[in-house]
Amino acid sequence: MIENVVYPAYFDKALSRSEGRRVPESAAVEDPTVDEIAKAVQQVGYDAVVEREKSYSREYEERGRVLVRGADDASKNDLVQAIAAYVGILRD
């Protein structure tokens, strides 16, 4: 089983692409949390495991990360784009 790791930095509107954002600025949100990302992962249809004590290698603060299980049928980019869409919907 493949586990994909997703960090809040991937969806953070305040970050540039070189700082770690992986989605277009139009799909990014302000200060995403691991709880929002986990809910979005579950909406997409995969299992999510939240690890709060982890940090993204390009950041100093620990914002956590989400492990996505069961996403064998999707590429990481497709997965990140789908999660971004649901995080945006959850914010509305």
Secondary structure, DSSP 4 states (H G I P E B T S, - for coil): --EEEE-GGGGBTTS-GGGT--S-TTT-BSS--HHHHHHHHHHHT-EEEEETT---TT-SS---EEEEES-TTS-HHHHHHHHHHHHHHHH-
